Amino acid sequence: MLTVTAGNLRQNHFYLSRHYDLFPGDCFGPPQKSGDSTREIEILFDGLEGIVRTDIPTDADGKPRGFFRDRGAIRRFYEYHGVTAGEQLAVERVSPRRFRVSIAREDAERRRRPIAAEFFSGIGLVRLALEAQDWSVGFANDIDPDKAEMYRHNWESDDHLVVGDIHQLDPDSIPACDLFTASFPCNDLSIAGKWAGIDGKESSAFFGFTGLLEKLGDRRPPLVLLENVVGFLLSNQGADFERALAELNRLGYVVDAFILNAVHWTPQSRARLFIVARRDDGKPCRRTAAQSKVRPDALCQFINTTTEIRWDIRSLPSPPPATARLADIVEDLPSDDPQWWNNDRVDYFMAQLSERHATDAQRMIDGRTITYATAFRRVRYGKSMAELRTDGIAGCLRTPRGGSGRQILFKAGRGKFQVRLLSARECARLQGVPDTYKIDVPLNQALFGFGDAVCVPAVEWIVTNYLHAATENR
């Protein structure tokens, strides 16, 4: 019995180490295949036709390298069975020079779960959502080592995360999947990014993703899920969004789009634009959209007037009603916890409030119960101001570039008040992340991770209401 690792999946092999006595001694060949220098053995791979003849190469010192030389056959075997990291294989000798490779029976049952690859994977929140809905993740990629550190703290036993530029990925290292997800950088598609557009320095990584899809050819996944800011719809007067959809069309996909706000699941105002692309099977698709909770008027107008795009508009239910409130996610820190700001820092914050926001703060202080609000600092008329949000909903989490992206918590009532930054755990809860998720990094590193991430239950909603059916019906 052999256990498949993510490295095995990338390299198209599995480790035979410590099992060399299973094989005839003359099947260990030189580093490079040459003539009749070794006698091949025969491999029967379950699910594949024919017999594979190969040997086991050695290194320059004559030590076996621990895998079969013919990696192409192993790749086809992995793809045929949808093998993922952690599954077990059985290698059986059926005659002195013939062997059979199959999936262990228990893993044969488990591998029926659909498989995804997550690109721009960040700290792994898409994976959290997928695994909660009985999907498995067989590959992940992100360029940021700090986010990768948080990812690996939570999936220590997996080595399928590749840290590096998506433009440099080897397509052969990516296993066959049912779904690719991509939360590509939003920096150039929002006001904060000065509308540089999809050709901007960061957001142009989208074309690294579609370039990878193109290189995969027939191995492209049946489904693709993209996520980005709602500003993507408006970037360059809609030209960037249309261009991205046209690129997916060119690669053989029909597309759908909708908007979800995290506030339906957690007390965070975080609207995001999602695109689902499905391999075009030639069947008729619905090309128009009606206004709904997930397709507001601006998106419907874009869909209904952009007729050059091959749309596949699916009916979707309304998201659940927004019921969560800020108090639900706040950590109960004692009043002397060092995270609470000292008097000087609190006084400075209070002085930054406008007259209206100061009135709101005083109303909370005078209240009979403890209530919570959040605040961001913004520059108004050349002056740094603190703006308080008192409706029980946090503002959209951001990455803390320049300090202004760090969200402030205001606690008040019964004549008292305290101020501090939202903690890393509170930010995690605003993204719908369970408390079992490990946060073992400095605060700013965690804030970058959660600020660039997805809302977990929003992605779960997509899996339940869209991807499951699309996977079953393809």
Secondary structure by P-SEA (a helix, b strand, c coil): cccccaaaaaaccccccccccccccccccccccccccbbbbbbbcccccbbbbbbbbbccccccccccccaaaaaaaaaaacccccbbbbbbbccccbbbbbccaaaaaaaccbbbbbccccccaaaaaaaaacccccbbbbccaaaaaaaaaaacccccccccccccccccccccccbbbbbcccccccccccccccccccccaaaaaaaaaaaaccccccbbbbbbcccccccccaaaaaaaaaaaaaacccccccccccccccccbbbbbbbbbcccccccccccccccccccaaaaaaaaaccccccbbbbbccccccccccccccccccccccccccaaaaaaaaaaccaaaaaaaaaaaaccbbbbbbbbbbbcccbbbbbbbccccccccccccccccbbbbbbbcccccccccccaaaaaaaacccccccccccaaaaaaaaaacccaaaaaaaaaacaaaaaaac
